[in-house]
Amino acid sequence: MRPASQFFIAETDGWVVSHRANSALPGYLVVASKRSADDLSDLSDDDLREISPLLALSQAALKEELRVPRVYIGRYGHSSGLAFHFHIIPIYEWVEKLFWRDARYRLLGQFTEGEEESETDDAELTLFVWREFCERALPPPIEGPTVSEAIDLLRKTIRLRLQAI
């Protein structure tokens, strides 16, 4: 299924790159298979050959163009009917600062054993992004480019890089 045009970024023969439609976090990308599949093992060899360079290219574009220090890439979900897809989540410095300032998320420390680490982990920041930037009616303020500006920038960058592959 093709994303709405305002979120569409680029595509290959087997994959579509788009901005996550319900995300207020600029640069939160989804890379979805064009084929019906529930698992990587259901995809063709050609699709599998395309995905690694596409994920790497998307990560590099976020880091270079939007100055994102950390990029999380993962496959989540088990809802039937959705295309097999990856989430590419930018973790800006200002996102991590918002996380640390939000006392509600300090409760997550109750679930660790042993000494508490000084840095958060990927799961905690992913939860924060999902709850605050994708599910809240009024997400926190962002710093830097808007979602629309990020989409325009990533369209140009990712499409240009795809032509070089």
Secondary structure, DSSP 8 states (H G I E B T S, - for coil): ----TTTEEEE-SSEEEEE-TT--STT-EEEEESS--SSGGGS-HHHHHHHHHHHHHHHHHHHHHS--SEEEEE-----TTS--EEEEEEE-HHHHHHHHH-GGGGGGGGG--SS--SS--HHHHHHHHIIIIII-SS-----SS-HHHHHHHHHHHHHHHHHH-
